[in-house]
Amino acid sequence: MELRNRWVHFKVSDVHIPNAEKVLVELYGDHLLQGQVMDISANGKQGRFAVVKVDGISVPVIIALDRILGVL
C-alpha cells in the first residue's frame, strides 16, 4: 500500500522526532488542567511547589505555586 499523501493514525508515545514531550507541549501547552493539591514543598532555592493529583494522569504533577492560576 502506498502511504505517501495518506492520513495515518499513531500514538504520541511512538513519535521519535521531535520527542513526544515536544509534540504534547505544542498541541496542548495552553490547555488548563485542574487537580487536587496533595502536598506543598518547603521553601527551597527554587521556590515552593505543589504536588497535584490530576484525574487521567497516573502520577502526581509538580507545579510551582506562583504558576497556579486559580483555586476552586
PDB file of N, CA, C and O in Angstrom:
ATOM      1  N   MET A   1       0.851  -1.182   0.000  1.00  0.00           N
ATOM      2  CA  MET A   1       0.000   0.000   0.000  1.00  0.00           C
ATOM      3  C   MET A   1       0.892   1.239   0.000  1.00  0.00           C
ATOM      4  O   MET A   1       1.848   1.318   0.771  1.00  0.00           O
ATOM      5  N   GLU A   2       0.591   2.167  -0.832  1.00  0.00           N
ATOM      6  CA  GLU A   2       1.337   3.432  -0.894  1.00  0.00           C
ATOM      7  C   GLU A   2       0.827   4.361   0.205  1.00  0.00           C
ATOM      8  O   GLU A   2      -0.363   4.674   0.250  1.00  0.00           O
ATOM      9  N   LEU A   3       1.714   4.800   1.083  1.00  0.00           N
ATOM     10  CA  LEU A   3       1.317   5.667   2.198  1.00  0.00           C
ATOM     11  C   LEU A   3       1.527   7.152   1.919  1.00  0.00           C
ATOM     12  O   LEU A   3       0.939   8.001   2.589  1.00  0.00           O
ATOM     13  N   ARG A   4       2.344   7.459   0.956  1.00  0.00           N
ATOM     14  CA  ARG A   4       2.614   8.864   0.658  1.00  0.00           C
ATOM     15  C   ARG A   4       1.321   9.614   0.372  1.00  0.00           C
ATOM     16  O   ARG A   4       0.494   9.169  -0.424  1.00  0.00           O
ATOM     17  N   ASN A   5       1.155  10.765   1.036  1.00  0.00           N
ATOM     18  CA  ASN A   5      -0.031  11.627   0.910  1.00  0.00           C
ATOM     19  C   ASN A   5      -1.296  11.025   1.516  1.00  0.00           C
ATOM     20  O   ASN A   5      -2.400  11.482   1.219  1.00  0.00           O
ATOM     21  N   ARG A   6      -1.148  10.008   2.361  1.00  0.00           N
ATOM     22  CA  ARG A   6      -2.294   9.396   3.044  1.00  0.00           C
ATOM     23  C   ARG A   6      -2.290   9.832   4.499  1.00  0.00           C
ATOM     24  O   ARG A   6      -1.225  10.075   5.068  1.00  0.00           O
ATOM     25  N   TRP A   7      -3.457   9.935   5.105  1.00  0.00           N
ATOM     26  CA  TRP A   7      -3.579  10.220   6.534  1.00  0.00           C
ATOM     27  C   TRP A   7      -3.393   8.915   7.290  1.00  0.00           C
ATOM     28  O   TRP A   7      -3.895   7.875   6.863  1.00  0.00           O
ATOM     29  N   VAL A   8      -2.681   8.956   8.400  1.00  0.00           N
ATOM     30  CA  VAL A   8      -2.437   7.757   9.202  1.00  0.00           C
ATOM     31  C   VAL A   8      -2.694   8.048  10.672  1.00  0.00           C
ATOM     32  O   VAL A   8      -2.766   9.211  11.070  1.00  0.00           O
ATOM     33  N   HIS A   9      -2.834   7.007  11.481  1.00  0.00           N
ATOM     34  CA  HIS A   9      -3.020   7.120  12.920  1.00  0.00           C
ATOM     35  C   HIS A   9      -1.785   6.549  13.613  1.00  0.00           C
ATOM     36  O   HIS A   9      -1.175   5.595  13.131  1.00  0.00           O
ATOM     37  N   PHE A  10      -1.427   7.145  14.748  1.00  0.00           N
ATOM     38  CA  PHE A  10      -0.322   6.620  15.545  1.00  0.00           C
ATOM     39  C   PHE A  10      -0.396   7.203  16.940  1.00  0.00           C
ATOM     40  O   PHE A  10      -1.062   8.213  17.168  1.00  0.00           O
ATOM     41  N   LYS A  11       0.297   6.560  17.876  1.00  0.00           N
ATOM     42  CA  LYS A  11       0.331   7.028  19.263  1.00  0.00           C
ATOM     43  C   LYS A  11       1.397   8.112  19.427  1.00  0.00           C
ATOM     44  O   LYS A  11       2.465   8.037  18.819  1.00  0.00           O
ATOM     45  N   VAL A  12       1.106   9.103  20.238  1.00  0.00           N
ATOM     46  CA  VAL A  12       2.095  10.141  20.549  1.00  0.00           C
ATOM     47  C   VAL A  12       3.352   9.503  21.116  1.00  0.00           C
ATOM     48  O   VAL A  12       4.460   9.951  20.823  1.00  0.00           O
ATOM     49  N   SER A  13       3.189   8.455  21.930  1.00  0.00           N
ATOM     50  CA  SER A  13       4.348   7.809  22.552  1.00  0.00           C
ATOM     51  C   SER A  13       5.257   7.118  21.528  1.00  0.00           C
ATOM     52  O   SER A  13       6.390   6.769  21.861  1.00  0.00           O
ATOM     53  N   ASP A  14       4.791   6.916  20.302  1.00  0.00           N
ATOM     54  CA  ASP A  14       5.612   6.289  19.269  1.00  0.00           C
ATOM     55  C   ASP A  14       6.368   7.290  18.399  1.00  0.00           C
ATOM     56  O   ASP A  14       7.135   6.883  17.526  1.00  0.00           O
ATOM     57  N   VAL A  15       6.170   8.574  18.614  1.00  0.00           N
ATOM     58  CA  VAL A  15       6.875   9.598  17.839  1.00  0.00           C
ATOM     59  C   VAL A  15       8.347   9.611  18.242  1.00  0.00           C
ATOM     60  O   VAL A  15       8.673   9.636  19.429  1.00  0.00           O
ATOM     61  N   HIS A  16       9.232   9.593  17.249  1.00  0.00           N
ATOM     62  CA  HIS A  16      10.669   9.631  17.520  1.00  0.00           C
ATOM     63  C   HIS A  16      11.234  11.040  17.429  1.00  0.00           C
ATOM     64  O   HIS A  16      12.019  11.446  18.286  1.00  0.00           O
ATOM     65  N   ILE A  17      10.848  11.788  16.406  1.00  0.00           N
ATOM     66  CA  ILE A  17      11.364  13.145  16.228  1.00  0.00           C
ATOM     67  C   ILE A  17      10.204  14.042  15.849  1.00  0.00           C
ATOM     68  O   ILE A  17       9.481  13.677  14.922  1.00  0.00           O
ATOM     69  N   PRO A  18       9.960  15.170  16.471  1.00  0.00           N
ATOM     70  CA  PRO A  18      10.564  15.572  17.747  1.00  0.00           C
ATOM     71  C   PRO A  18      10.091  14.633  18.848  1.00  0.00           C
ATOM     72  O   PRO A  18       9.227  13.788  18.614  1.00  0.00           O
ATOM     73  N   ASN A  19      10.640  14.773  20.028  1.00  0.00           N
ATOM     74  CA  ASN A  19      10.247  13.851  21.099  1.00  0.00           C
ATOM     75  C   ASN A  19       8.773  14.073  21.461  1.00  0.00           C
ATOM     76  O   ASN A  19       8.200  15.131  21.201  1.00  0.00           O
ATOM     77  N   ALA A  20       8.188  13.047  22.066  1.00  0.00           N
ATOM     78  CA  ALA A  20       6.754  13.075  22.385  1.00  0.00           C
ATOM     79  C   ALA A  20       6.399  14.262  23.276  1.00  0.00           C
ATOM     80  O   ALA A  20       5.321  14.839  23.130  1.00  0.00           O
ATOM     81  N   GLU A  21       7.286  14.633  24.192  1.00  0.00           N
ATOM     82  CA  GLU A  21       7.016  15.775  25.073  1.00  0.00           C
ATOM     83  C   GLU A  21       6.835  17.054  24.265  1.00  0.00           C
ATOM     84  O   GLU A  21       5.925  17.832  24.551  1.00  0.00           O
ATOM     85  N   LYS A  22       7.670  17.289  23.274  1.00  0.00           N
ATOM     86  CA  LYS A  22       7.558  18.499  22.448  1.00  0.00           C
ATOM     87  C   LYS A  22       6.234  18.505  21.678  1.00  0.00           C
ATOM     88  O   LYS A  22       5.596  19.549  21.547  1.00  0.00           O
ATOM     89  N   VAL A  23       5.826  17.346  21.174  1.00  0.00           N
ATOM     90  CA  VAL A  23       4.552  17.249  20.450  1.00  0.00           C
ATOM     91  C   VAL A  23       3.402  17.625  21.374  1.00  0.00           C
ATOM     92  O   VAL A  23       2.524  18.400  20.994  1.00  0.00           O
ATOM     93  N   LEU A  24       3.405  17.078  22.592  1.00  0.00           N
ATOM     94  CA  LEU A  24       2.325  17.374  23.537  1.00  0.00           C
ATOM     95  C   LEU A  24       2.302  18.848  23.929  1.00  0.00           C
ATOM     96  O   LEU A  24       1.229  19.440  24.042  1.00  0.00           O
ATOM     97  N   VAL A  25       3.458  19.437  24.135  1.00  0.00           N
ATOM     98  CA  VAL A  25       3.507  20.858  24.508  1.00  0.00           C
ATOM     99  C   VAL A  25       2.959  21.717  23.374  1.00  0.00           C
ATOM    100  O   VAL A  25       2.204  22.657  23.618  1.00  0.00           O
ATOM    101  N   GLU A  26       3.333  21.401  22.139  1.00  0.00           N
ATOM    102  CA  GLU A  26       2.837  22.199  21.018  1.00  0.00           C
ATOM    103  C   GLU A  26       1.339  22.032  20.818  1.00  0.00           C
ATOM    104  O   GLU A  26       0.657  22.996  20.471  1.00  0.00           O
ATOM    105  N   LEU A  27       0.813  20.829  21.030  1.00  0.00           N
ATOM    106  CA  LEU A  27      -0.615  20.588  20.854  1.00  0.00           C
ATOM    107  C   LEU A  27      -1.457  21.124  22.003  1.00  0.00           C
ATOM    108  O   LEU A  27      -2.520  21.705  21.784  1.00  0.00           O
ATOM    109  N   TYR A  28      -0.975  20.925  23.236  1.00  0.00           N
ATOM    110  CA  TYR A  28      -1.807  21.164  24.413  1.00  0.00           C
ATOM    111  C   TYR A  28      -1.187  22.100  25.437  1.00  0.00           C
ATOM    112  O   TYR A  28      -1.713  22.216  26.543  1.00  0.00           O
ATOM    113  N   GLY A  29      -0.112  22.757  25.116  1.00  0.00           N
ATOM    114  CA  GLY A  29       0.624  23.570  26.080  1.00  0.00           C
ATOM    115  C   GLY A  29      -0.180  24.682  26.731  1.00  0.00           C
ATOM    116  O   GLY A  29       0.135  25.093  27.847  1.00  0.00           O
ATOM    117  N   ASP A  30      -1.203  25.173  26.064  1.00  0.00           N
ATOM    118  CA  ASP A  30      -2.004  26.262  26.615  1.00  0.00           C
ATOM    119  C   ASP A  30      -3.309  25.789  27.249  1.00  0.00           C
ATOM    120  O   ASP A  30      -4.068  26.606  27.771  1.00  0.00           O
ATOM    121  N   HIS A  31      -3.582  24.491  27.215  1.00  0.00           N
ATOM    122  CA  HIS A  31      -4.789  23.952  27.856  1.00  0.00           C
ATOM    123  C   HIS A  31      -4.629  24.012  29.373  1.00  0.00           C
ATOM    124  O   HIS A  31      -3.520  23.900  29.895  1.00  0.00           O
ATOM    125  N   LEU A  32      -5.731  24.188  30.063  1.00  0.00           N
ATOM    126  CA  LEU A  32      -5.700  24.238  31.521  1.00  0.00           C
ATOM    127  C   LEU A  32      -6.014  22.868  32.105  1.00  0.00           C
ATOM    128  O   LEU A  32      -6.885  22.158  31.604  1.00  0.00           O
ATOM    129  N   LEU A  33      -5.311  22.503  33.154  1.00  0.00           N
ATOM    130  CA  LEU A  33      -5.588  21.299  33.923  1.00  0.00           C
ATOM    131  C   LEU A  33      -6.098  21.719  35.285  1.00  0.00           C
ATOM    132  O   LEU A  33      -5.850  22.839  35.732  1.00  0.00           O
ATOM    133  N   GLN A  34      -6.802  20.833  35.937  1.00  0.00           N
ATOM    134  CA  GLN A  34      -7.180  21.076  37.322  1.00  0.00           C
ATOM    135  C   GLN A  34      -6.953  19.800  38.104  1.00  0.00           C
ATOM    136  O   GLN A  34      -7.066  18.698  37.568  1.00  0.00           O
ATOM    137  N   GLY A  35      -6.634  19.959  39.360  1.00  0.00           N
ATOM    138  CA  GLY A  35      -6.380  18.807  40.196  1.00  0.00           C
ATOM    139  C   GLY A  35      -6.420  19.204  41.660  1.00  0.00           C
ATOM    140  O   GLY A  35      -6.629  20.366  42.007  1.00  0.00           O
ATOM    141  N   GLN A  36      -6.212  18.200  42.512  1.00  0.00           N
ATOM    142  CA  GLN A  36      -6.266  18.388  43.961  1.00  0.00           C
ATOM    143  C   GLN A  36      -4.851  18.442  44.509  1.00  0.00           C
ATOM    144  O   GLN A  36      -4.040  17.555  44.241  1.00  0.00           O
ATOM    145  N   VAL A  37      -4.552  19.492  45.281  1.00  0.00           N
ATOM    146  CA  VAL A  37      -3.235  19.636  45.894  1.00  0.00           C
ATOM    147  C   VAL A  37      -3.103  18.594  46.993  1.00  0.00           C
ATOM    148  O   VAL A  37      -3.917  18.539  47.915  1.00  0.00           O
ATOM    149  N   MET A  38      -2.063  17.764  46.884  1.00  0.00           N
ATOM    150  CA  MET A  38      -1.815  16.717  47.864  1.00  0.00           C
ATOM    151  C   MET A  38      -0.781  17.144  48.899  1.00  0.00           C
ATOM    152  O   MET A  38      -0.834  16.704  50.048  1.00  0.00           O
ATOM    153  N   ASP A  39       0.166  18.007  48.497  1.00  0.00           N
ATOM    154  CA  ASP A  39       1.232  18.436  49.398  1.00  0.00           C
ATOM    155  C   ASP A  39       1.853  19.703  48.852  1.00  0.00           C
ATOM    156  O   ASP A  39       1.728  20.016  47.668  1.00  0.00           O
ATOM    157  N   ILE A  40       2.526  20.430  49.735  1.00  0.00           N
ATOM    158  CA  ILE A  40       3.247  21.651  49.360  1.00  0.00           C
ATOM    159  C   ILE A  40       4.669  21.503  49.883  1.00  0.00           C
ATOM    160  O   ILE A  40       4.877  21.084  51.022  1.00  0.00           O
ATOM    161  N   SER A  41       5.646  21.848  49.049  1.00  0.00           N
ATOM    162  CA  SER A  41       7.044  21.728  49.460  1.00  0.00           C
ATOM    163  C   SER A  41       7.422  22.847  50.418  1.00  0.00           C
ATOM    164  O   SER A  41       6.761  23.883  50.490  1.00  0.00           O
ATOM    165  N   ALA A  42       8.508  22.606  51.153  1.00  0.00           N
ATOM    166  CA  ALA A  42       9.084  23.668  51.982  1.00  0.00           C
ATOM    167  C   ALA A  42       9.722  24.690  51.045  1.00  0.00           C
ATOM    168  O   ALA A  42       9.993  24.389  49.883  1.00  0.00           O
ATOM    169  N   ASN A  43       9.956  25.867  51.541  1.00  0.00           N
ATOM    170  CA  ASN A  43      10.557  26.918  50.728  1.00  0.00           C
ATOM    171  C   ASN A  43      12.013  26.560  50.436  1.00  0.00           C
ATOM    172  O   ASN A  43      12.825  26.490  51.358  1.00  0.00           O
ATOM    173  N   GLY A  44      12.351  26.333  49.173  1.00  0.00           N
ATOM    174  CA  GLY A  44      13.706  25.977  48.775  1.00  0.00           C
ATOM    175  C   GLY A  44      14.322  27.050  47.900  1.00  0.00           C
ATOM    176  O   GLY A  44      13.758  28.130  47.729  1.00  0.00           O
ATOM    177  N   LYS A  45      15.481  26.741  47.350  1.00  0.00           N
ATOM    178  CA  LYS A  45      16.197  27.702  46.499  1.00  0.00           C
ATOM    179  C   LYS A  45      15.376  28.122  45.293  1.00  0.00           C
ATOM    180  O   LYS A  45      15.464  29.265  44.846  1.00  0.00           O
ATOM    181  N   GLN A  46      14.579  27.204  44.765  1.00  0.00           N
ATOM    182  CA  GLN A  46      13.809  27.498  43.557  1.00  0.00           C
ATOM    183  C   GLN A  46      12.349  27.826  43.857  1.00  0.00           C
ATOM    184  O   GLN A  46      11.519  27.817  42.948  1.00  0.00           O
ATOM    185  N   GLY A  47      12.028  28.111  45.101  1.00  0.00           N
ATOM    186  CA  GLY A  47      10.673  28.480  45.471  1.00  0.00           C
ATOM    187  C   GLY A  47       9.896  27.318  46.054  1.00  0.00           C
ATOM    188  O   GLY A  47      10.471  26.297  46.432  1.00  0.00           O
ATOM    189  N   ARG A  48       8.585  27.480  46.124  1.00  0.00           N
ATOM    190  CA  ARG A  48       7.696  26.449  46.677  1.00  0.00           C
ATOM    191  C   ARG A  48       6.907  25.803  45.555  1.00  0.00           C
ATOM    192  O   ARG A  48       6.567  26.446  44.562  1.00  0.00           O
ATOM    193  N   PHE A  49       6.622  24.517  45.730  1.00  0.00           N
ATOM    194  CA  PHE A  49       5.931  23.729  44.719  1.00  0.00           C
ATOM    195  C   PHE A  49       4.775  22.977  45.339  1.00  0.00           C
ATOM    196  O   PHE A  49       4.790  22.651  46.526  1.00  0.00           O
ATOM    197  N   ALA A  50       3.758  22.700  44.507  1.00  0.00           N
ATOM    198  CA  ALA A  50       2.620  21.893  44.931  1.00  0.00           C
ATOM    199  C   ALA A  50       2.687  20.551  44.213  1.00  0.00           C
ATOM    200  O   ALA A  50       3.053  20.477  43.040  1.00  0.00           O
ATOM    201  N   VAL A  51       2.330  19.494  44.932  1.00  0.00           N
ATOM    202  CA  VAL A  51       2.156  18.161  44.355  1.00  0.00           C
ATOM    203  C   VAL A  51       0.654  18.033  44.108  1.00  0.00           C
ATOM    204  O   VAL A  51      -0.139  18.114  45.046  1.00  0.00           O
ATOM    205  N   VAL A  52       0.263  17.834  42.846  1.00  0.00           N
ATOM    206  CA  VAL A  52      -1.146  17.886  42.461  1.00  0.00           C
ATOM    207  C   VAL A  52      -1.558  16.592  41.768  1.00  0.00           C
ATOM    208  O   VAL A  52      -0.900  16.143  40.830  1.00  0.00           O
ATOM    209  N   LYS A  53      -2.657  15.994  42.240  1.00  0.00           N
ATOM    210  CA  LYS A  53      -3.239  14.799  41.607  1.00  0.00           C
ATOM    211  C   LYS A  53      -4.241  15.274  40.565  1.00  0.00           C
ATOM    212  O   LYS A  53      -5.196  15.987  40.875  1.00  0.00           O
ATOM    213  N   VAL A  54      -4.004  14.861  39.317  1.00  0.00           N
ATOM    214  CA  VAL A  54      -4.869  15.243  38.203  1.00  0.00           C
ATOM    215  C   VAL A  54      -5.534  13.980  37.667  1.00  0.00           C
ATOM    216  O   VAL A  54      -4.847  13.018  37.323  1.00  0.00           O
ATOM    217  N   ASP A  55      -6.868  13.973  37.591  1.00  0.00           N
ATOM    218  CA  ASP A  55      -7.582  12.826  37.019  1.00  0.00           C
ATOM    219  C   ASP A  55      -7.081  12.569  35.600  1.00  0.00           C
ATOM    220  O   ASP A  55      -6.951  13.494  34.798  1.00  0.00           O
ATOM    221  N   GLY A  56      -6.801  11.302  35.300  1.00  0.00           N
ATOM    222  CA  GLY A  56      -6.353  10.932  33.970  1.00  0.00           C
ATOM    223  C   GLY A  56      -4.846  10.871  33.819  1.00  0.00           C
ATOM    224  O   GLY A  56      -4.347  10.406  32.795  1.00  0.00           O
ATOM    225  N   ILE A  57      -4.111  11.334  34.824  1.00  0.00           N
ATOM    226  CA  ILE A  57      -2.650  11.254  34.802  1.00  0.00           C
ATOM    227  C   ILE A  57      -2.246  10.326  35.941  1.00  0.00           C
ATOM    228  O   ILE A  57      -2.661  10.522  37.083  1.00  0.00           O
ATOM    229  N   SER A  58      -1.441   9.321  35.632  1.00  0.00           N
ATOM    230  CA  SER A  58      -1.167   8.247  36.590  1.00  0.00           C
ATOM    231  C   SER A  58      -0.272   8.654  37.755  1.00  0.00           C
ATOM    232  O   SER A  58      -0.305   8.011  38.804  1.00  0.00           O
ATOM    233  N   VAL A  59       0.512   9.687  37.596  1.00  0.00           N
ATOM    234  CA  VAL A  59       1.382  10.146  38.683  1.00  0.00           C
ATOM    235  C   VAL A  59       1.064  11.613  38.968  1.00  0.00           C
ATOM    236  O   VAL A  59       0.646  12.338  38.065  1.00  0.00           O
ATOM    237  N   PRO A  60       1.256  12.058  40.209  1.00  0.00           N
ATOM    238  CA  PRO A  60       1.019  13.473  40.513  1.00  0.00           C
ATOM    239  C   PRO A  60       1.961  14.377  39.714  1.00  0.00           C
ATOM    240  O   PRO A  60       3.064  13.976  39.345  1.00  0.00           O
ATOM    241  N   VAL A  61       1.511  15.581  39.461  1.00  0.00           N
ATOM    242  CA  VAL A  61       2.355  16.575  38.790  1.00  0.00           C
ATOM    243  C   VAL A  61       2.871  17.555  39.824  1.00  0.00           C
ATOM    244  O   VAL A  61       2.251  17.765  40.866  1.00  0.00           O
ATOM    245  N   ILE A  62       4.003  18.147  39.525  1.00  0.00           N
ATOM    246  CA  ILE A  62       4.622  19.146  40.398  1.00  0.00           C
ATOM    247  C   ILE A  62       4.534  20.486  39.681  1.00  0.00           C
ATOM    248  O   ILE A  62       4.925  20.604  38.520  1.00  0.00           O
ATOM    249  N   ILE A  63       4.020  21.492  40.374  1.00  0.00           N
ATOM    250  CA  ILE A  63       3.860  22.824  39.774  1.00  0.00           C
ATOM    251  C   ILE A  63       4.309  23.878  40.768  1.00  0.00           C
ATOM    252  O   ILE A  63       3.999  23.794  41.956  1.00  0.00           O
ATOM    253  N   ALA A  64       5.038  24.869  40.281  1.00  0.00           N
ATOM    254  CA  ALA A  64       5.441  25.978  41.145  1.00  0.00           C
ATOM    255  C   ALA A  64       4.188  26.707  41.622  1.00  0.00           C
ATOM    256  O   ALA A  64       3.263  26.940  40.844  1.00  0.00           O
ATOM    257  N   LEU A  65       4.165  27.065  42.906  1.00  0.00           N
ATOM    258  CA  LEU A  65       2.975  27.731  43.459  1.00  0.00           C
ATOM    259  C   LEU A  65       2.645  29.015  42.715  1.00  0.00           C
ATOM    260  O   LEU A  65       1.471  29.350  42.556  1.00  0.00           O
ATOM    261  N   ASP A  66       3.658  29.739  42.257  1.00  0.00           N
ATOM    262  CA  ASP A  66       3.377  31.008  41.575  1.00  0.00           C
ATOM    263  C   ASP A  66       2.835  30.815  40.162  1.00  0.00           C
ATOM    264  O   ASP A  66       2.494  31.796  39.501  1.00  0.00           O
ATOM    265  N   ARG A  67       2.748  29.559  39.680  1.00  0.00           N
ATOM    266  CA  ARG A  67       2.174  29.274  38.366  1.00  0.00           C
ATOM    267  C   ARG A  67       0.726  28.797  38.450  1.00  0.00           C
ATOM    268  O   ARG A  67       0.089  28.585  37.418  1.00  0.00           O
ATOM    269  N   ILE A  68       0.200  28.627  39.655  1.00  0.00           N
ATOM    270  CA  ILE A  68      -1.202  28.230  39.827  1.00  0.00           C
ATOM    271  C   ILE A  68      -2.073  29.438  39.469  1.00  0.00           C
ATOM    272  O   ILE A  68      -1.890  30.528  40.011  1.00  0.00           O
ATOM    273  N   LEU A  69      -3.006  29.235  38.566  1.00  0.00           N
ATOM    274  CA  LEU A  69      -3.803  30.349  38.024  1.00  0.00           C
ATOM    275  C   LEU A  69      -5.067  30.628  38.814  1.00  0.00           C
ATOM    276  O   LEU A  69      -5.612  31.727  38.718  1.00  0.00           O
ATOM    277  N   GLY A  70      -5.547  29.680  39.582  1.00  0.00           N
ATOM    278  CA  GLY A  70      -6.774  29.909  40.337  1.00  0.00           C
ATOM    279  C   GLY A  70      -7.032  28.749  41.280  1.00  0.00           C
ATOM    280  O   GLY A  70      -6.423  27.684  41.174  1.00  0.00           O
ATOM    281  N   VAL A  71      -7.949  28.983  42.200  1.00  0.00           N
ATOM    282  CA  VAL A  71      -8.324  27.983  43.200  1.00  0.00           C
ATOM    283  C   VAL A  71      -9.830  27.816  43.131  1.00  0.00           C
ATOM    284  O   VAL A  71     -10.561  28.806  43.113  1.00  0.00           O
ATOM    285  N   LEU A  72     -10.305  26.576  43.093  1.00  0.00           N
ATOM    286  CA  LEU A  72     -11.750  26.307  43.032  1.00  0.00           C
ATOM    287  C   LEU A  72     -12.295  26.065  44.418  1.00  0.00           C
ATOM    288  O   LEU A  72     -13.491  25.822  44.577  1.00  0.00           O
TER     289      LEU A  72
END
